């Protein structure tokens, strides 16, 4: 009986999604939207961030890209791979956990090079794989510092520039875990919930400044997120989750994200199971609870 009800719900959601696909303006001219824009991408050295760089470089050649991550050598390798020249690319190493004090100087470097910032894609972050009672307070703190405080501090540093220009767009990659609890990911989920609260508030406060906010909620995407995740001691998990391994290809997610940005959508759901899980959380939370109890956490 339970699975029959769940199947009916999923079928209903699929029909709604199909209708929305044809009704909503999903076929915007992406190249035109990103033409001559300056797009700053954090977490650009791997996963979804890397694919966003590749898709923008290939499909919108006039876009000027700022590539940020901790691993500077990986950023330079990516720029060389895509033949990005000085006029269209700035490699700007950035550590969201440790470099709050230098965010202003980083923003100034971008403005000195390109004269403007049009879109900030907050993609950098780290995950978790540990039970609550086994997770040290230092790990809780690091997850919040990287995923939440680092992200909003960089965004607030750029916000004044957007206000002065009376336009701009913040894109923040959160997670389906930003809508619901997730076993072995307590502080990770908390940091993503915090991002939703902050950027939903920013959207309301600065709508009159023509500042857009697009929140991206990935489900399972085939990246190294689980391998780099913290365990309770703060060490890396070092393994690929089975669901992550079977997840959506990050290039497909990047395509959907870019389309969502160009449509100036408030929220974009990408990756395996993101949409049905969020739908269940909104309308059938008790059913979602039973579903999550019956599936493995990794």
C-alpha positions in Angstrom: 0.0 0.0 0.0 2.8 2.4 0.9 4.7 1.9 -2.3 1.5 2.2 -4.4 0.8 5.6 -2.8 4.4 6.7 -3.4 4.2 5.6 -7.0 1.1 7.7 -7.5 2.7 10.7 -6.0 5.8 10.4 -8.2 3.6 10.0 -11.3 1.7 13.1 -10.4 4.9 15.0 -9.9 6.2 13.9 -13.2 3.1 15.1 -15.0 3.3 18.5 -13.2 7.0 18.8 -14.1 6.3 17.9 -17.8 3.6 20.5 -18.0 5.8 23.1 -16.4 8.6 22.3 -18.8 6.4 23.3 -21.7 4.7 26.3 -20.0 7.7 28.0 -18.4 10.2 30.0 -20.6 12.9 27.4 -20.5 14.3 28.0 -24.0 16.0 31.4 -23.3 19.0 32.4 -25.4 21.8 31.4 -23.1 24.6 32.9 -25.1 22.8 36.2 -25.3 22.2 36.3 -21.6 25.8 35.7 -20.7 27.2 37.9 -23.5 30.1 40.0 -22.1 29.1 39.2 -18.5 31.7 38.7 -15.8 30.9 35.4 -14.0 32.8 34.5 -10.8 32.6 30.8 -9.9 33.9 29.4 -6.6 34.7 25.7 -6.2 35.7 25.8 -9.9 38.5 23.2 -9.8 36.2 20.1 -9.7 32.7 18.7 -9.9 29.8 20.9 -10.8 31.9 24.1 -10.6 34.4 22.7 -13.2 31.6 21.7 -15.5 30.0 25.2 -15.2 33.3 26.7 -16.4 33.5 24.3 -19.3 30.0 24.9 -20.4 30.2 28.6 -20.2 33.5 28.7 -22.0 32.2 26.6 -24.9 28.7 28.0 -25.3 29.3 31.7 -24.4 32.7 32.6 -25.6 32.3 36.3 -24.8 31.8 35.6 -21.1 34.6 36.6 -18.8 35.3 34.0 -16.1 36.8 34.3 -12.7 37.9 30.9 -11.5 38.3 30.4 -7.7 39.1 27.4 -5.5 41.9 26.4 -3.1 43.9 24.4 -5.6 45.4 27.0 -7.9 47.2 24.5 -10.0 43.9 22.8 -11.0 42.5 26.2 -12.0 45.4 26.9 -14.2 45.1 23.4 -15.8 41.5 24.0 -16.5 42.1 27.4 -18.1 44.8 25.9 -20.3 42.5 22.9 -21.2 39.8 25.4 -22.4 42.3 27.8 -24.0 41.0 30.7 -21.9 43.1 33.8 -22.6 44.0 36.7 -20.4 41.1 38.8 -21.6 38.5 36.2 -20.7 39.8 34.5 -17.6 41.2 35.4 -14.2 42.5 32.6 -11.9 41.9 33.7 -8.4 42.7 31.2 -5.6 40.4 31.4 -2.7 39.8 29.6 0.6 36.4 30.2 2.0 37.4 29.0 5.4 40.5 31.0 6.1 40.5 34.1 3.9 37.6 36.3 5.1 39.9 39.2 5.7 41.1 39.2 2.1 37.8 39.0 0.3 37.7 42.7 -0.3 41.1 42.6 -1.9 40.0 39.7 -4.1 36.9 41.6 -5.2 39.1 44.6 -6.0 41.3 42.4 -8.2 38.3 41.3 -10.2 37.1 44.8 -10.6 40.5 46.0 -11.6 40.7 43.4 -14.3 37.2 43.4 -15.7 35.6 46.6 -14.3 32.5 44.8 -13.1 31.0 41.6 -11.7 27.6 40.4 -13.1 27.1 37.0 -11.5 28.6 35.3 -8.5 28.1 31.5 -8.5 28.7 30.3 -4.9 29.5 26.7 -5.6 32.3 25.9 -3.2 31.6 23.7 -0.1 32.2 20.5 1.7 30.1 17.6 2.9 30.0 15.3 5.9 29.7 11.6 6.6 29.3 11.0 10.4 26.8 10.4 13.1 25.9 13.4 15.3 27.3 11.9 18.5 30.6 11.1 16.7 31.1 14.5 15.2 33.5 16.9 16.9 32.5 20.5 17.5 35.4 21.6 15.4 33.9 19.7 12.4 30.5 21.4 13.0 32.3 24.7 13.1 34.3 24.1 9.9 31.2 23.0 8.0 29.5 26.2 8.9 32.5 28.4 8.2 33.1 26.9 4.7 29.6 26.3 3.5 27.7 29.2 5.2 29.9 32.0 6.6 32.5 32.0 3.9 29.8 32.0 1.2 27.7 34.8 2.7 30.8 36.9 3.6 32.0 36.8 -0.1 28.5 37.6 -1.2 28.1 40.5 1.2 31.5 41.9 0.0 30.1 41.9 -3.6 26.6 43.1 -2.7 27.5 46.8 -2.5 28.9 46.6 -6.1 25.6 45.1 -7.2 23.6 47.8 -5.4 25.7 50.6 -7.0 25.2 49.1 -10.5 21.5 48.4 -9.7 21.9 44.9 -11.1 23.5 41.6 -10.4 22.8 37.9 -9.7 23.8 35.6 -6.9 23.7 31.9 -7.6 24.2 29.6 -4.6 24.6 25.8 -4.9 23.0 24.3 -1.8 21.6 20.8 -1.7 18.4 18.8 -1.4 19.7 18.5 2.2 18.9 22.2 2.5 15.2 21.3 2.6 15.3 18.2 4.9 17.4 16.4 7.5 19.8 13.8 6.2 21.4 11.0 8.2 25.2 11.3 8.6 25.0 14.9 7.2 23.6 16.8 10.2 25.9 19.9 10.2 26.1 19.8 6.4 22.3 19.9 6.2 22.3 22.7 8.8 24.7 24.8 6.8 22.6 24.4 3.6 19.4 25.3 5.5 21.2 28.4 6.6 22.1 29.3 3.0 18.4 29.0 2.0 17.4 31.4 4.8 20.0 33.9 4.0 19.6 34.1 0.3 15.8 34.0 0.4 16.1 37.0 2.7 18.6 38.8 0.4 16.2 38.3 -2.6 13.4 40.0 -0.7 15.6 42.9 0.6 17.1 43.7 -2.7 14.5 43.0 -5.3 14.1 46.8 -5.8 17.9 46.9 -6.6 17.3 44.5 -9.5 19.4 41.8 -7.8 18.4 38.3 -8.6 19.0 35.2 -6.5 19.0 31.7 -7.9 19.3 28.8 -5.4 20.4 25.5 -6.9 19.5 22.3 -5.1 21.4 19.2 -6.3 20.4 15.7 -5.5 22.9 12.9 -6.2 25.5 14.1 -8.7 28.5 12.1 -9.8 31.3 14.2 -8.2 34.0 13.7 -5.5 31.8 15.3 -2.8 31.6 12.2 -0.6 35.3 11.4 -1.0 36.2 14.9 0.3 33.5 14.9 3.0 34.5 15.2 6.7 34.1 12.3 9.1 33.6 13.0 12.8 37.3 13.5 13.4 37.6 16.0 10.6 39.5 13.6 8.3 38.3 13.0 4.7 35.7 10.2 4.2 37.8 9.0 1.2 35.1 6.9 -0.4 32.5 7.3 -3.2 28.9 6.8 -2.0 27.0 4.3 -4.1 24.2 6.7 -4.8 26.7 9.4 -5.7 28.5 7.0 -8.0 25.2 6.4 -9.8 24.2 10.0 -9.7 23.6 12.4 -12.6 26.6 13.4 -14.8 27.8 16.9 -13.6 27.8 18.2 -17.2 24.1 17.6 -17.4 23.6 19.4 -14.1 25.7 22.3 -15.3 23.5 22.6 -18.4 20.4 22.8 -16.3 22.0 25.3 -13.9 23.1 27.6 -16.7 19.6 27.5 -18.1 18.1 28.3 -14.7 20.5 31.2 -14.3 19.6 32.6 -17.7 15.9 32.3 -16.8 16.6 34.1 -13.5 14.7 31.3 -11.7 14.4 31.5 -7.9 15.2 27.8 -7.5 16.7 25.1 -9.7 16.6 21.4 -8.9 19.2 19.2 -10.5 20.6 15.7 -10.1 19.2 12.3 -9.2 16.2 12.4 -6.9 16.4 16.1 -6.1 12.9 17.1 -7.4 10.9 14.2 -6.0 12.6 14.4 -2.5 11.9 18.1 -2.3 8.4 17.7 -3.5 7.7 15.0 -0.8 9.2 17.3 1.8 6.9 20.1 1.0 3.6 18.2 0.6 4.1 14.8 2.2 6.7 15.1 4.9 5.6 12.0 6.8 5.9 9.9 3.7 9.4 11.3 3.1 10.3 10.4 6.7 9.4 6.8 6.0 11.2 6.8 2.7 14.4 8.1 4.2 14.2 5.5 7.0 14.1 2.8 4.5 17.1 3.8 2.3 20.8 3.7 3.1 22.4 7.0 4.1 25.4 6.6 1.8 
